[in-house]
Amino acid sequence: MPKDFSNCGECPFNPYNKTVAKRAHTFSCTVLNALPLEKEAHNSKTLLVFEDPGIIEWEHRIPIFDARKPDAAGKSYSNSAGSLIAHAFEVCKMNRTDYDITEAVQCFPDIKANKIQSEIDRASIFCLHNLFSDIYGRGYSKIICFGDVAERSVLQVVEIIKSIDSRYSIFPTKLVHPSAMGRTLTDLINDIKQNL
């Protein structure tokens, strides 16, 4: 289902929000003329939900991009969530195409400024309609959330689905975000081995 900004209202990352338009910095939604990220679908029974795209995911238009190799400017992002997940999958002999992958917040907020946690939390509320369409009716047997924002968003969507279909019984599993402070690659590998 194509996504647009029609349900994004006062989201802090919506380029059509008048408050956003008044800000002095440039928003990537406007610069790249890009819509919210689509779910990476592989007809899996397991959905991986991450918090929000980084700049590298936004530029490549996929959730969780492996950016360990330097780009044309020679910059690499070996500690990004996408790179850490890719490395952990290699160690565990897993493939990302075994999973459907999405983000709780589906826009990258700002190229020039760092993301502000309160804005990410607020944006996640406006992205619930996108996350709902990513989850509802897909028959997932497992939903793995990486990080607090992902877990909160999925729990809200699960409650909405249960209000529509009381038989819905999937409860998400929360893992620590791959690039959380103090988190090691070994921690991530162990989480993946135990939960995926």
C-alpha positions as CSV (number, residue, x, y, z in Angstrom):
1,M,0.0,0.0,0.0
2,P,1.6,3.3,-1.0
3,K,2.3,5.7,1.9
4,D,1.9,9.4,1.9
5,F,1.7,12.2,4.4
6,S,-2.1,12.4,4.5
7,N,-2.4,11.0,8.0
8,C,0.8,12.6,9.4
9,G,-0.9,15.8,10.6
10,E,1.2,17.6,13.2
11,C,4.0,15.0,13.2
12,P,7.3,16.8,13.8
13,F,8.8,15.1,10.7
14,N,6.0,15.9,8.3
15,P,7.3,18.4,5.7
16,Y,3.8,19.7,5.2
17,N,3.4,20.6,8.9
18,K,3.5,24.4,9.1
19,T,5.6,24.3,12.3
20,V,8.1,22.1,10.5
21,A,8.2,24.3,7.5
22,K,9.1,27.3,9.6
23,R,12.2,25.6,11.0
24,A,15.6,26.9,9.9
25,H,17.1,23.6,8.9
26,T,16.2,21.4,5.9
27,F,14.1,18.3,6.2
28,S,15.1,15.2,4.2
29,C,11.4,14.4,3.4
30,T,11.3,17.7,1.5
31,V,14.9,17.5,0.1
32,L,14.6,14.0,-1.2
33,N,10.9,14.4,-2.0
34,A,10.5,11.0,-0.3
35,L,7.5,9.4,1.3
36,P,7.7,7.4,4.5
37,L,9.8,4.2,4.3
38,E,8.0,1.1,3.1
39,K,8.2,-2.2,4.9
40,E,10.8,-4.6,3.5
41,A,8.5,-7.6,2.8
42,H,9.7,-11.1,2.2
43,N,6.5,-13.0,3.1
44,S,8.0,-14.0,6.4
45,K,6.1,-15.0,9.5
46,T,8.5,-12.9,11.6
47,L,8.5,-9.1,11.6
48,L,11.5,-7.1,12.9
49,V,10.5,-3.6,14.0
50,F,13.3,-1.0,14.5
51,E,12.9,2.5,16.0
52,D,13.5,4.9,13.2
53,P,15.7,5.2,10.0
54,G,19.1,6.8,10.2
55,I,20.4,9.0,7.3
56,I,21.9,6.0,5.5
57,E,18.6,4.1,5.6
58,W,16.7,7.2,4.4
59,E,19.1,7.7,1.5
60,H,18.9,4.1,0.4
61,R,15.1,3.9,1.1
62,I,15.2,0.6,3.1
63,P,15.0,-0.1,6.8
64,I,18.3,-1.2,8.5
65,F,20.9,-0.7,5.8
66,D,24.4,-2.3,6.1
67,A,26.8,0.6,5.8
68,R,30.0,-1.1,6.8
69,K,31.6,-0.4,3.4
70,P,32.7,3.2,2.8
71,D,30.5,5.3,0.5
72,A,31.8,7.4,-2.4
73,A,33.0,10.0,0.1
74,G,34.9,7.4,2.1
75,K,32.6,7.4,5.1
76,S,31.4,4.2,6.7
77,Y,28.8,3.7,9.5
78,S,30.1,0.5,11.0
79,N,28.4,1.2,14.4
80,S,25.0,1.9,12.8
81,A,22.1,-0.4,13.8
82,G,21.9,-1.7,10.2
83,S,25.6,-2.5,10.1
84,L,25.5,-4.2,13.5
85,I,22.4,-6.3,12.5
86,A,24.1,-7.3,9.2
87,H,27.3,-8.4,11.1
88,A,25.3,-10.3,13.7
89,F,23.2,-12.0,10.9
90,E,26.5,-13.1,9.2
91,V,27.8,-14.6,12.5
92,C,24.5,-16.4,13.1
93,K,24.3,-17.5,9.4
94,M,21.0,-15.8,9.0
95,N,19.7,-13.7,6.1
96,R,17.6,-10.5,6.3
97,T,15.4,-11.9,3.5
98,D,14.1,-14.4,6.1
99,Y,12.3,-11.6,7.8
100,D,10.0,-8.7,7.1
101,I,11.5,-5.5,8.4
102,T,10.0,-2.1,9.2
103,E,10.5,1.0,11.4
104,A,8.2,2.4,14.1
105,V,9.0,5.9,12.8
106,Q,9.1,5.8,9.1
107,C,10.7,9.2,8.2
108,F,14.2,10.5,8.8
109,P,13.7,13.8,10.6
110,D,16.5,16.1,9.6
111,I,19.8,16.0,7.7
112,K,21.5,18.8,9.5
113,A,20.4,18.3,13.1
114,N,20.5,15.3,15.4
115,K,17.3,13.5,16.2
116,I,15.7,14.6,19.4
117,Q,14.2,11.7,21.4
118,S,11.0,13.6,22.4
119,E,10.4,14.3,18.7
120,I,11.0,10.6,17.8
121,D,8.5,9.6,20.5
122,R,6.0,12.1,19.2
123,A,6.5,11.0,15.6
124,S,6.0,7.4,16.5
125,I,2.4,8.2,17.4
126,F,1.7,9.7,13.9
127,C,3.3,6.6,12.3
128,L,0.9,4.2,14.0
129,H,-1.3,4.1,11.0
130,N,1.6,3.0,8.8
131,L,2.7,0.4,11.3
132,F,-0.8,-0.8,11.6
133,S,-0.9,-1.5,7.9
134,D,2.4,-3.2,8.1
135,I,1.1,-5.6,10.8
136,Y,-2.6,-6.1,10.5
137,G,-3.8,-9.2,8.6
138,R,-0.2,-10.3,7.8
139,G,-0.3,-13.5,9.9
140,Y,2.9,-12.9,11.8
141,S,3.7,-15.6,14.3
142,K,6.5,-13.4,15.9
143,I,7.2,-9.7,16.1
144,I,10.6,-8.7,17.4
145,C,11.0,-5.0,18.5
146,F,14.4,-3.5,18.7
147,G,14.3,-0.7,21.3
148,D,11.7,1.2,23.4
149,V,10.1,3.2,20.7
150,A,9.6,0.1,18.5
151,E,8.1,-1.8,21.5
152,R,5.7,1.0,22.5
153,S,4.5,1.5,19.0
154,V,3.9,-2.2,18.4
155,L,2.1,-2.6,21.7
156,Q,-0.2,0.3,20.7
157,V,-0.9,-1.3,17.3
158,V,-1.6,-4.7,18.9
159,E,-4.2,-3.1,21.2
160,I,-5.9,-1.5,18.2
161,I,-5.9,-4.9,16.4
162,K,-7.3,-6.6,19.4
163,S,-10.1,-4.1,19.5
164,I,-11.0,-5.2,15.9
165,D,-10.3,-8.9,16.3
166,S,-10.3,-10.3,19.9
167,R,-8.7,-13.5,18.6
168,Y,-5.4,-11.7,17.8
169,S,-2.8,-13.1,20.3
170,I,0.6,-12.0,19.1
171,F,2.6,-10.4,21.8
172,P,5.9,-8.7,20.7
173,T,9.3,-9.6,22.0
174,K,11.5,-6.6,23.0
175,L,15.3,-6.6,22.4
176,V,17.7,-3.8,23.2
177,H,18.3,-1.5,20.3
178,P,21.4,-2.7,18.4
179,S,23.4,0.5,18.8
180,A,22.3,1.3,22.4
181,M,25.0,2.7,24.6
182,G,27.0,0.0,26.3
183,R,25.7,-2.7,23.9
184,T,28.2,-5.0,22.4
185,L,28.1,-7.0,19.2
186,T,28.2,-10.2,21.3
187,D,25.1,-9.1,23.2
188,L,23.3,-8.5,19.9
189,I,24.4,-11.9,18.5
190,N,23.2,-13.7,21.7
191,D,19.8,-11.9,21.5
192,I,19.4,-12.9,17.9
193,K,20.3,-16.5,18.5
194,Q,17.9,-16.7,21.4
195,N,14.9,-14.9,19.8
196,L,15.0,-15.2,16.1
